[in-house]
Amino acid sequence: MNAQQYFTDVVVPTYKEFEQDRQSTRRALLAALVLYHLLDYVNADKRGTKGKLGALLAETRKRCASFQVVEAIANGTKHVEVRGPDRFSPDAIALVDGGTVIDRREIEEGKSREFKTTRPMLWVEFHGHRHFVDVDLYAALVYFVHEFRLSGPQSLELPLQVVFKDT
């Protein structure tokens, strides 16, 4: 199976299942796991070694801030407790009621994001900031499609109004 097949057959259906039930921690964890491991397939397509996978991971972390949250969720799920700076446990995922919530992350060049939603969403504290699992999964998925030239369905949507505000 190559990266495109894995994306089409595993990542997209798993993400779509999460889209249908965005309050499911189980589906969020599975979506993060399969999306994180897409890099293994991308690396294999490039005939990469384990060392090259490490470099690909580092570059992806640097270029896609949302991937760092996806990686922490995936590793925290897989290894029970991740050691190092990105300690995470699936128990850290919580449900927040709908409404307007400010998510201040160190991305988007110093702008804060205001997310408006009418339904509850899963969120996690990561590096001292609140991150919505929906947003980070979606942003990392979009990054992967563009960065690795994967053919992705155009129907994947973020079910929020995203409003950028100067801080």
DAKAVEN-V434002 format. One record per run of one state. SS is the DSSP state (H for helix, E for strand, C for the rest). FROM is the first residue (numbers start at 1). LEN is the number of residues. Records with the same first field share a line. If there is no record, write none. Layout:
BEGIN
SS=FROM-LEN + FROM-LEN
END
This chain:
BEGIN
C=1-2 + 21-4 + 37-1 + 46-4 + 64-1 + 79-11 + 93-1 + 97-2 + 104-7 + 118-3 + 127-2 + 148-13 + 167-1
H=3-18 + 25-12 + 38-8 + 50-14 + 65-14 + 90-3 + 133-15
E=94-3 + 99-5 + 111-7 + 121-6 + 129-4 + 161-6
END
